[in-house]
Amino acid sequence: MTPTVTIDFVSDVVCPWCALGATALEQAIGNLAGEVSVELTYKPFELNPDMCAEG
C-alpha cells in the first residue's frame, strides 16, 4: 500500500514565484509516481490585499 500525503498549496494566483513553486511541486509529485499518493489542494491567498487595481 502506498502512503498518502496531503498538501495544501497556498498561493497568490497572480504571483509569478507562486506559479513557479506550483510547477516545481507538480514535477516533484510526478517524480514520485507510484511511490507516494498525493492529495493536492490549491488554496488562494492574496499577498497584497491593499494593492490598487493598476498594480
Secondary structure, DSSP 8 states (H G I E B T S, - for coil): ---EEEEEEEE-TT-HHHHHHHHHHHHHHHHTTTT-EEEEEEEE--S-TT--TT-
